[in-house]
Amino acid sequence: MSNNKLKVVIIDYGSGNLRSVVSAFEMAARMGSINCDVVVTNKPDDVSDSNKIILPGVGNYFDCFKQLSSIPNMIDTLNYSVKIKLTHFLGICVGMQLLSSFSLEEKKTCGLNWIPGSVTKIPSSWNVRVPHIGWNLIKPINNHFLFPTTTSNNFNHSAYFIHSYIYKVLNPSNILASTSFYKDITVAVCNKNIIGVQFHPEKSHNFGIMFCKNFLLWSNKFE
């Protein structure tokens, strides 16, 4: 690997639409003429040697965290790489929810606690269809390199969702974007080098590919 080549690691812990995620980031790299290797791995050594870390996630919070924790040294490596080395990190769907302090899905389960908050079910009192499936407009809360506040014909903020639980972030400054689903719900969170999104960029067509490209181009200046 040359010094100018990014190593992008997608963590395989038995959860996530890995092939689609790989395809999205490979397409984004081609679009942006970005020199990178996209690697799917469950090896902590690959994670510690990476420039970008992606944690997809589909399904149940408890099962996902259990599977991630079952990989020897993976949690410790993630904590060191992301919190100490400040490697850029992206959590997708349940991968975003795992950034929270805990979830109440099935039973209370502690998460990574990188962005304090809780994950709870979409309330039945909202009288909306659950799971939330389909396309919603993303509303950036603050300007960020990954979410430009200006739109064009080539970049709109419409993304694809499938989820039944919502992330209630403790510190509003960590909320990067929301969407309207009866009420505004948090769909993107950020803390320095850490980004989490509730939507699926790999299923979000032009916006998703642009988002993936921006994540690859995201520099060490945390906006």
DOFI-302110 format. One line per 5 residues: their letters; for each residue x, y, z of C-alpha. Coordinates in Angstrom, 3 decimals. Each point is the difference from the previous one (the first is absolute). Last residue first. Layout:
# DOFI-302110
A> X Y Z  ...
***
This chain:
# DOFI-302110
EFKNS> -15.957 20.079 10.829  2.831 -2.297 1.038  3.156 1.026 -1.817  1.633 -3.387 -0.488  -1.462 -0.150 -3.483
WLLFN> -3.279 -1.399 -1.329  0.657 -1.165 -3.564  -1.122 -3.594 0.653  -3.027 1.232 1.963  -0.811 2.458 -2.799
KCFMI> 0.053 -2.815 -2.538  -2.341 -2.082 2.166  -2.413 2.965 0.256  0.125 0.506 -3.761  -0.748 -3.692 -0.516
GFNHS> -2.937 0.195 2.389  -1.411 3.172 -1.546  0.154 -1.511 -3.470  -1.723 -3.275 0.962  -0.974 -0.366 3.650
KEPHF> 0.365 -3.780 0.397  3.720 -0.039 0.912  -0.562 3.199 2.012  -2.372 -1.917 2.304  -1.708 2.375 2.431
QVGII> 0.614 0.203 3.738  3.353 1.717 -0.436  2.962 0.101 2.395  3.132 2.123 -0.262  3.038 -0.027 2.292
NKNCV> 3.124 2.093 -0.695  -1.176 2.961 2.141  -3.332 -1.134 1.481  -2.768 -0.400 -2.533  -3.552 -1.266 -0.223
AVTID> -2.313 -0.540 -2.948  -3.644 -1.061 -0.159  -1.455 1.660 3.083  -3.786 0.072 -0.060  -2.290 2.921 -0.720
KYFST> -3.576 -0.888 0.863  -2.576 -1.870 -2.078  3.033 -1.277 -1.892  1.826 3.176 -1.012  3.731 -0.398 -0.491
SALIN> 3.025 1.064 2.026  3.636 0.922 -0.514  3.293 0.545 1.853  -1.079 -0.505 3.586  3.056 -0.031 2.276
SPNLV> -0.621 3.602 1.133  -3.354 -1.198 1.349  1.785 -1.865 2.821  -1.925 -3.025 1.320  -0.827 -1.519 -3.387
KYIYS> -3.285 -1.891 -0.274  0.660 -2.597 -2.712  -3.142 -1.485 -1.520  -1.173 -3.584 -0.424  -2.146 -1.712 -2.645
HIFYA> 2.295 0.298 -3.008  0.139 -0.043 -3.806  1.062 3.240 -1.614  0.988 1.265 -3.461  1.357 3.511 -0.500
SHNFN> -1.037 3.313 -1.607  2.460 2.835 0.560  0.543 1.117 -3.553  3.267 0.219 -1.872  0.297 -0.045 -3.767
NSTTT> -2.840 2.402 -0.723  1.406 2.256 2.679  -0.244 0.402 3.741  1.629 2.339 2.479  0.223 -1.033 3.652
PFLFH> 2.899 -2.314 -0.750  -0.291 -3.167 2.103  3.316 -1.898 0.153  2.081 3.195 0.251  -2.283 1.290 2.737
NNIPK> -2.510 2.818 0.302  -2.179 -0.424 3.059  -3.490 -1.445 0.353  -0.064 -1.654 -3.411  -3.533 -1.042 -1.017
ILNWG> -0.115 -3.335 -1.829  -3.119 -0.590 -2.103  -1.482 -3.440 0.425  -0.165 -3.111 -2.173  -1.369 -3.349 1.113
IHPVR> -0.614 -2.230 2.981  -0.767 1.096 3.578  -0.664 -3.289 1.727  -2.526 0.877 1.219  -2.846 1.858 -1.668
VNWSS> -0.977 3.154 1.826  -2.489 0.592 2.827  2.458 2.142 1.971  -1.398 -1.546 3.189  1.640 -3.295 -1.006
PIKTV> 3.326 1.632 0.839  2.965 -0.746 -2.318  1.987 -2.404 2.154  2.868 1.291 2.127  3.742 0.551 -0.433
SGPIW> 1.693 2.051 2.698  2.567 2.791 0.128  3.692 0.660 0.428  2.095 0.195 -3.187  2.917 -2.393 0.467
NLGCT> -1.998 -2.156 2.424  1.053 -3.247 -1.750  -3.311 -1.677 0.829  -1.687 -1.306 3.146  -3.023 -2.255 -0.392
KKEEL> -3.303 0.476 1.798  -2.316 -2.759 -1.154  -1.926 -0.812 -3.190  1.044 3.365 -1.517  0.591 2.375 2.918
SFSSL> 3.323 1.212 -1.349  3.030 1.383 1.798  2.686 2.678 0.082  -0.254 0.667 -3.723  2.584 -0.631 -2.731
LQMGV> -1.677 -3.374 -0.577  -2.914 1.880 -1.572  2.220 1.103 -2.879  1.045 -3.559 -0.829  -3.682 -0.887 0.380
CIGLF> -0.542 2.270 -3.029  3.519 0.801 -1.331  2.935 0.949 2.224  2.838 1.981 -1.580  3.409 0.465 1.610
HTLKI> 2.977 2.211 -0.850  3.067 -1.051 1.987  0.475 2.235 3.038  3.070 -1.912 1.253  -1.342 0.072 3.572
KVSYN> -3.799 -0.237 -0.268  -0.373 -1.704 -3.377  3.007 -2.303 -0.182  0.226 -0.667 3.748  -3.704 -0.603 0.526
LTDIM> -0.242 -2.076 -3.159  2.965 -2.135 1.023  -1.445 -0.577 3.478  -3.370 -0.957 -1.523  1.645 -2.372 -2.500
NPISS> 2.377 -1.715 2.444  -1.532 -3.466 -0.604  -3.107 0.140 -2.225  -2.914 -0.852 2.333  -0.578 3.673 0.789
LQKFC> -1.133 0.702 -3.562  -2.372 -2.969 0.096  -1.433 1.030 3.366  -0.377 3.598 -1.171  -1.883 -1.123 -3.100
DFYNG> -2.190 -2.467 1.882  -1.041 2.579 2.594  -0.618 2.719 -2.603  -2.146 -2.264 -2.209  0.020 0.067 -3.771
VGPLI> 2.372 1.536 -2.527  3.311 1.658 0.734  2.864 1.574 -1.889  3.174 1.094 1.820  2.361 1.926 -2.277
IKNSD> 3.567 0.887 0.976  2.203 2.395 -2.002  3.793 0.359 0.055  0.691 -3.614 0.944  2.849 -1.811 1.763
SVDDP> -1.841 -0.389 3.323  -3.016 -1.446 -1.812  2.084 -2.475 -1.965  1.640 -1.174 3.229  -3.460 -0.421 1.566
KNTVV> -0.868 -2.672 -2.582  -3.671 -0.385 -0.979  0.600 1.301 -3.515  -1.495 1.500 -3.130  2.600 2.140 -1.770
VDCNI> -0.465 3.019 -2.266  3.402 1.028 -1.359  0.400 3.641 -0.903  1.162 2.534 -2.585  -2.858 2.491 -0.313
SGMRA> -0.965 1.128 -3.497  -3.192 1.449 1.557  -2.433 -1.979 -2.110  2.246 -3.080 0.097  0.224 0.177 3.790
AMEFA> -3.782 0.450 0.273  -0.554 -3.074 -2.169  2.313 -2.046 2.219  -1.777 1.399 3.048  -3.445 -0.955 -1.289
SVVSR> 1.134 -3.447 -1.156  1.519 -0.798 3.398  -3.192 1.069 1.774  -2.125 -2.096 -2.367  2.169 -3.063 0.599
LNGSG> -0.033 0.511 3.766  -3.727 0.245 0.659  0.522 -0.134 3.721  0.444 -2.376 2.889  2.349 -2.946 0.459
YDIIV> 2.853 1.985 1.494  1.598 1.131 -3.237  1.544 3.424 0.530  0.445 2.100 -3.116  3.565 1.310 -0.158
VKLKN> 1.154 2.778 -2.318  3.758 0.137 -0.526  0.757 3.256 -1.741  2.887 0.163 -2.445  2.381 2.928 0.207
NSM> 2.707 -1.856 1.949  -0.157 -2.872 -2.462  -1.465 -3.354 1.012
***
